[in-house]
Amino acid sequence: MENDHHLTYEDRCQIHALLKRGFSQTEIALDLRVHRSTICRELRRNSGATGYYYHWAQSRCEERQRKRRSYPRKMTMEVVACIVEKLRLRWSPQQISGWMRHRQDRLPTISHERIYQHVWDDKLHGGTLYRELRHSGNMYKSRSNRYGRRFGPIPNRVDIDQRPAIVERKSRVGDWELDTIIGSQHRGALVSMAERKSKLVRLALVQSTKSEEVGRAIETSLGEHKDKVHTLTMDNGAEFAKHVTFGKKLQADTFFARPYSAWQRGLNEHTNGLVRQYFPKSTDFTTVSADDVQKVEELLNNRPRAVLGFRTPLEVFSTPLTNLPVAIAA
């Protein structure tokens, strides 16, 4: 006799027929070769006001199964509220799941796949959580047709091939990648600065991409972290033409990636994508305030990252750990 048995539709038809013939619960259990408690539980849970009917019992069972799949026990109101809060902060499902796994409170661990399921279920019922996902759940679009950027001459340019090998290993804090994020119709820009090991982001609002203004913004933004600035790696845009000046001011060596080799500044490219979550390509940066930019910077630096073992960039930058796992991807 089986103690753990899931009744099938045929089993329920048999129970219905035997009940009509006046069989007891014990006799039905013997006939179906299940424990008497299985029959007792089946009749208690799946009987209607007029008795037990196999089609009603089967529909009740299937409804409970659907609810269990859609709303697992771990997805309590508290957990869902926490997930929604972090999605509103533009955390990815992977970041939320990793952050939950490292928390010390009583919140259960939810997989990132389950969080995605919750988001799509919410969309199916008219919700808007999917809009908080990076790219709103859309696939990346090909960039193969984008026009190439026009580069100006860079005086005293030092190629990335001459950069110390320690920078590539990401074993220390102090190696930065620099880029600019241009506003709609070239109205204003952000200077984006990303530290390779900690992934810390600094953003500076500028009204134009003139090399003098960009250079001053870099000096101001990184000057307060001067002891954690060893190298600066940029693309070949003319806005970085004053690299010797701000490099000397920060006591840092400056290097340039090869033209059209964005992969040599992979962290920079990835960081710019994160910033675009808050400032899409339609943004006119002349209408954006410094407070708005600082808020985005704080959100990014306090977002847990899988590549950092779900620590935040600010935590790693403030207290560098030599044994921190380093991933290949930015």
Residue, then its C-alpha position, 0 to 999 in steps of 0.5 A: m500500500e502506498n503512503d504517498h500517492h497523488l490521485t489521478y483523474e481516473d482515481r477520482c472517477q473510481i472514488h466517485a463510483l465506489l461511493k455511489r455503491g456505498f463503499s467505505q473510505t477504508e474499502i475505497a483505499l484498499d481498492l485503489r491501494v492507497h492509505r486511508s488518509t489519502i481518501c479521507r483528505e481527498l473527500r474533505r478537500n474536494s467535496g462540494a455542497t452536494g457531495y463528491y463528484y470526480h469532475w469537480a474534484q479534479s478541477r479543484c485539484e488543478e486550480r490549487q496546482r496553478k496557484r502553487r506554480s504562480y505563487p510559491r510559498k516563498m513569494t510572500m507579500e513582504v518578499v514581493a514588496c521587497i522585489v518591487e522596491k528594488l526593481r523600481l531602483r532599476w536593480s536587475p533580477q540577478q542583483i536582487s536574488g544575489w542581494m537576498r542570498h547575502r542578507q542576514d534577515r529572515l527574507p527567503t532566497i528567490s531565484h532570478e528566474r522566479i523574479y522574471q516570472h513574477v515580472w512577466d505574470d505582472k505584465l500579463h495582468g496589465g502591470t508595468l514592472y517589466r518597464e523597470l527591467r534593463h531594456s524593458g525586457n527587449m533584446y539588444k539591437s544591433r549597432s552595426n549600422r551606427y555611424g563611426r565617431r569622428f576623432g580629432p588629433i590627440p597630442n602626446r597620445v599614449d597607446i593602451d598597449q603601453r599600459p601596465a599589465i596590472v591594470e588588465r588584472k583588475s587587482r587594485v583600486g585606482d584604474w579608471e576608464l573615461d567616456t562621454i555620454i552625449g545629450s540629445q541633439h548634442r545638448g550637454a553631456l555627462v563625463s562618465m568615469a568608471e573604476r575597473k576593480s570596484k566598478l564605482v561610477r563618477l558622473a560629471l555634468v558638462q554643458s559642452t564637450k570642449s576639452e577644457e570643460v571636460g578636463r576640469a570636470i574630470e579633475t574635480s570629480l576624481g580630485e577628491h579620490k586622488d590617492k585612488v587614481h593611478t591610470l586613466t584610459m579613454d577613447n580617442g575623442a577630442e574632448f580628452a585632448k587635455h589629458v596631459t593637464f588633468g593627468k598631471k593634476l591627478q598624478a595619473d598616467t593616461f592611455f588611449a584605446r585604439p579607435y573603434s575598439a570599444w571592447q578595450r573599455g568594456l566597463n565604460e561601455h557597460t556603465n554607460g548602458l546603466v546610466r542610459q536607464y535613467f537618462p535615455k538617448s532623448t535626454d537634453f542634458t542642459t535641462v538636467s540638474a547636478d542633483d539629478v546626476q548625483k542621485v543616479e550616481e548614488l543609485l549605481n554605486n549602491r547597487p549590488r553587483a554579481v561581479l563583486g560577489f553582490r557587494t556594492p561598488l561603494e563598499v569595494f571602493s571604500t574598503p578594497l579586498t585583495n581576495l575579492p573575486v574578479a570576473i572576466a566580464a565588466 
